[in-house]
Amino acid sequence: MTDTLPAGSEPILLAFSGGLDTSFLVPWLAENYGRPIITVTVDTGGIDADAAKVLDQRARALGAKDHILVEAKKGYFEQVLKYLIIGNVKRGQMYPLCVGAERVMQAQTIAEWARKLGTKIVAHGCTAAGNDQVRFEVALRTLAPELTILAPVRDKAFKRPEQLKYLEDRKLTVPPYGAAYSVNRGLWGVTIGGKETLTSEGGIPDHAWVLSKDAFSNPQAPESHTIGFENGVPSSLDGVTLEPVSVIEKLEAIGAKFGIGRGIHLGDTIIGTKGRVAFEAPAADVLISAHRELEKLVMTGRQQRIKEMVAGPYGDLVHEGQHLDPVCRDIEALFVNSQARVTGDVKVLYRPGSAFVEGVTSPYSIMAASKGVYGEAAGEWTAADALGFSKMVGLPGMFWTRAGKR
C-alpha cells in the first residue's frame, strides 16, 4: 500500500483511454493497492469497432479484471457539443475545445458506473501540469463527493519515460505512440502533445498528425458539400438527413483529407500557466464557420452581439471543467432561444488547407426580406429618407467637433 486506503476488496474503477498514462496505471494500481482494476472507456468519439476491440484486449493484457466501454457520443453531443456549435465557441479565436470539453461527460459516466459496481474508489491518469486533473475532479466531487479519487501520475510525479520503462520491464503492451506523443481523440477532434509543444517556437512533424498526415503531401481535388441546419443543429449533409453525430463523423472524414481544422493553440491553462497543444478538428472548424454564416443571414445584429458576449464565458466554463455550474444552463437557454430561425443550408468548398463558405440559404433570410439591394437600389426607403438618416447619424460627431472649438 503506497497511500492510505481502507482495506477491502472493492475494485478500483480506472478511467481508461488506452494511452501511456492509463496503460501504466492498470498494473501499477493492482500492484500497489492489491485490488482488482476495472477499466472504463467512455466513447465520446473516435472509437470504431476495431479500436474498441484493441482497447478491450489492451486493458485485459495489462491486468484489468474487466473492461467496460460506454457509448456516449449522442449524450456528449446533446449535453456539450450542441451548445459549442450554437455558441460558435473557439478558445483564443482558433481552438474549438476538441477534447477537454468531454471530460465532464466522462467523469459523469465514471461516477454512474462506480455506483452500479458498488465501489467508491476511482482513478484517473491526469498529470499535475495539465487541465484534465481539474476537469475530472471538479466534476467527480460535484456529482459524487463520496468517492475516493486516486491520481498517481499526478501525485507521484511519474514521467512518461518512467512509465514506458515500467511497462517494458514487465513485458506489458505499450501504446502505439509510446512516450513521444500524448494523443487524445474524441468526436470534436484530436489533440496532440509532444516535445515540440512544450515551447512556443515551432510545430510538430508531419508524421505526428493523426487525421491529416497526408493532406498536403497528397493534395485532394476541391470538393463542395452542403450542410443543413435545423434550429442551429446540424441535420443533413448533401441533402441526406442525418443525426448530428453522423454529420460530425462524416465531416471529419471529408475535412481530414484536406487538412482542415489543423492548428497549434497557445493559451492560458486552468492552473494559471501558458500551454500549447496541437489539434485537428476538421468537423468542428467547418461546422462552427458554417453555423456562424447562417446566423448572420437570419439573426439580427443585436441578437448576434449579445450571444457573442455570453459565448466566450460559456467556452471558458466548459474549458475549465465547470460545465455543471447552473449558470451554464442559463446560457444554454439563451442559446437555444436564439436558434428559432437558424434553419437552412450552407455550401462549403473544400480545398487543401481551407474550407470556404460559398453561400447560405434559409427560409428565414433577413436579406431576402428586404426590397432593397445593398449598394444598388433603395427598397422600403427613399433617397430623401437616406439623406435624412445620414444627417441624423452624423449629429453626435458634429456636436463633438463644434464643442471642441469653443
N, C-alpha and C positions, 0 to 999 in steps of 0.2 A: 504494500500500500504506500503510494507516494504522497497522498493527500488524505486529510481526514474525510472519511466517508463511512456511513453506518454499515456494519456488517450485514450481509444478506445476499440473496441470490437473484434479486430482481435485475433485469438486463439494463445495460446502458444503451440508450437509443442515440445513434450517431447520424447526424445529417451528412449524407454521403454524396459527393459529386463525382467521385472516381479519380479526382486529381491527386497530386502528390500528398498534400496535407492530410486529406481524409483517408487516403490509402494507408499512409503511415499510422494513422490513429487506430485503425482496426486492430492490428496486432499489439500495438503499444498499450492501448487501454485494457485489452484482455490480459496481457502480462502483468500490468501494474495494479489492476483492481480485482483480478480474479473473478470477473463477472462475464456472463455471456454478452456478446455485442450483436445488436440488431441494427443493420444499416437501413436508412430510409432515404430514397431519392425522390424528390418532388419534381415531377416533369412539368416545368413551366416553359418547355420548348427545346428543340434541338436534339431530342432523343427519339430516334426511329426504332423499329423492331430490332435491328441488328445491334444498335448501340445499347438498347435495354438489355439484350442478352449478354453482351460483353460486361456491362456493369454488374449484373447478377453474378456472373462467373467470377469476376474480379473480387467482388466482396466476399464470396464464399471461399475463394482461394486464399484470401488474406486472413481468413479465420472467423468470419461472421457466422453466427449461428443461423441467422435468417436475413434475407434481404427483401425489402418492400419497395415497390415502385408505385407511386401515387400519381395518377394522371390529373393535372391541374391546369392545363392550358386554357380551357374555357373559363374557369374561375378566375385565372390570372387576368384574362382579357377583361372580364366583366368588373373585376374589383380594382384593377390598376390601369391597364393599357388603354382602355376606352377613354379614360379621362386625360391620359397623356396625349392622345390624339386630339381630343376636343380642345384641350388647352394649348395645343401646338408647343408642347413643352420640350425645350432643349436647354441644357445647362451650359452656361458660358457661350450661348448663341450657337453651339455646334453639337454638343453631346446629348443624344436622346435617352439618357438613363438606361442604357442597354440591359445591364444585369442587376444592378443594385436595387432597382425597383421591385424585383421579385422576391427579395429576401424576407419581407414581412409575410408574404403569402407562404413561403417555405416554412418560416418559423411557426406560423399558424397551423400548418399541417402537421409539423413535428409535435406540437402541443396536443393536437387532437389524437394522434397515434400513441403518444405517451399515456393518455388516459385509457385508450382502448386496450393497451397491453398491460396496464396496471403497473407502470413504472414511473418513478419520479426523478429519474436521472437521465439527462440528455447531454449530448456533447456536440461541439462544432469544431471546425478546423481553422478558424479565423486567427489572424496574427494580431499583434499589438499595434502594428503600424497602419492598419487599414480601416476602412469604413464598415466592413461587414460585421465585425465584432459588435459594434454599436447597434446596427440594424437588427441583428438576431436577438441580442439580449434585451433591448428595449421592448421588442415585440413579445418575447417569451415572458418577460416579467410582467408585462401588461395583461397578457392572456392567461398565464399560468404561473402566478407568483410562488406556488408551492414547489415548483421544480428546482432541483439542484442542477446547475449548469457547469459543465466541465469544458475548459478551453486550454488544453495542454500546450498546443503550439504557441499560443499567446503567453500563457502564464510561465512556461518554462523556456521561452525564447528559442525554440528549436529552429535551426536554419535549414533551408532546403537541401543543401549538400549532406547535412547530417541525417535527414530523413531518408534521402536516397540511399546512403550507405547502410542505414538500419535495415532497409528492405533487402538490399543486395546481400548483406551479410547473412540474412535468413533465407536467401534464395526465394524471396517472395516477388510476386508480379510488380513491375514498375510501370507507371502510366506512360503513355507514348511520348509526352513532352519532357519527361524526367524532371530535372531541376532547372532546365534552361528557361522555360516559359510557363507562366501560370495562365491557363486558358479557361474562361467561363463562357458557356453558351446557353442562350435562352431564346424564347420566342421573339424578343425585341432586338436580338443581335448577339455579338460576341465581343468580349473584352480580352485583351492580351497584355500581359505584363512580363517584362524581361529586363535584362541589364540595361538595355537602351532607354527604357522609360524611367530609370532611376535618376536620370539627369534631364536637363531641358534641351540638350544640344541637338540630338538627331533622331532619326526614325528607326523603325525595326526592319530587318532584312525581308526580302520578298518571300522567302520560304516560311517565315513565321506567320504570315497571314493565313487564316483558316478558310474563309469563304471565297476569297477573291485573289488567290495567289497567282492565277494565270490570266487575270483580266487584262493586263497590259502587255504581257509577252505574247498573248494570243487574242488580239482585239477582235471583238464581235461587230458585225454589221449593225447599223442602227435599227431599232425596233420601236413601234408605237403601241402603247397599251392604254386602255380606258378603264379608270377606276370609278366605280359607283359608290355613292354615299347615301344613306338614309338617316336623317336626323343626326348627322355628324359621324355616323358609324359606317365603316367600310362594309359594303353589302354585295358588291359584284366586281368581276374582272372580265373585261372584254365582252360585256353583255351577258355573262353567265352568273346567275345568282349563287352566292356562296356564303357560308358562315364566316364571320370576321377572322377567326383563326386560320381558316383555309386561305383567305385573301392574303393574310400576312405571310404565310408559308410560301405561297406561290410568288409573291412579290420579292421575297428574299431570294428565291432561286433565280428569278429574272435579273434582279439588280446585282447579284453577286458576280455574275459573269461579265458585267460591265464595270466592276469596281466601284459601284455606287455606295455611298454611305461609309466610306473609309476615312479614318481620321485619327489624330492623337490629341486627346483632350488634356489640357493643363488647367487645374483648378484647385479650389480650396476643399480640403477634406473635412470630415465631421470633427476630427480631433484637432484641427487648427493648423495643420501643415499644408504645404502645397504638394500636389500629387499629379502624376501623369499616367495615362493609360491609353493604349491603342485600342481602337474599336472598329468593328464592321457592323453596320446597321442599315443594310440596303432597303428593307421594308419600312423601317421607322423613318428613314430620311425621306423616302418618296411619299409615304402616307401623310406625314406632317406637312410637307410642301404642298401636296395636292389639296389637303383639307383646308389649309390656310387660304389658298387661292379661291376655293369655293366659298369660304366665309366672306371674302371680300366682295363677292358678287351678290350675296343675299342678306348680309347683315349691315346695319347702319354703322357709320364711323364711330359713334359713341358706344355702341354695343361692343365693337372690337376693342376699343381702348380700355373700357372698364374690365373686360375679360382678360386682357393682357396684364392689367395691374394685379390681378389675383393669380394668374397662371405662374408667374415667377415664384412667389412664395409657396404655391402648391408644389411646384417642382422641388423646391428646397426641402419641404417637409417629407416628400416621398424619398428623396435622396438621403435624408438624414435618418430614415427609419421611423419617422413619426406619422406614418400613414394612418395609424389607428386613432390619432387625435381627432376629437369630434369636429374641429374646425375644418378638417378635410371634407367631412360630409356636407358642411355648409357651402364650401367652394364648389363641390361636385354638383350640388343642387343648382347653383347659378350656371355652371357649365351646361347641364342637361337642359335647363330652360332656354338657354341661348341658342340651342341647336334645332329649335322647332322648324326652321326653314332651311337648314343646311342639308338639302337633298339635291342631288344632281350628279353629273358626270364630269370627270376631269381627264383630259387626254394628255399623256406624258410620253415624250420622246426620249428613249434611252440611247445614249452614246457612251463610248468608253470614258469613264470618269465623271459623267454628268447625267442628270435626269432633268429635262427641260419641260416645264408645263406649257403645252402649246395652247390650250384653251379650256374653258369651263362653260357648262350649260346647266340651267336649272329652271324649273317651272316657277320659281320664286325670284327670278332675276330682277334686281332693282334697276339694273342698267337698261333692261328691256322695257321696264315700266314707264320710262320717260319718252316723251315725244321728241325730245331734243337729241342732237348728235354732238358729242363732245368735240369742241374745236371747229365744228362745221355749221350747225344750224340751231337756232333757238327753238325751244319747244313750248312749254307751258308759260313762257315769259316773252316779253317783247324787248326790242333793242333799248327802248326807253327805260324799261324795268332794270336792265343790266347796267345802264348808265347810273341810275339812281342807287342801285346796290353798291356799285364800286365807290360812289361818293360816300355812302354811309360807312362802308368798311374802312375807308381811309380816314375817317374822322379822328379816332384816337391818336394816330400818328401826326395828323395836322395840329391837334391841340398840344401835343408834346413839343413839337417844333416851335409853335407860337409861344408857349410858356417859357421856353429857354431863351427867347430873345428879349425878355423884359429886363 
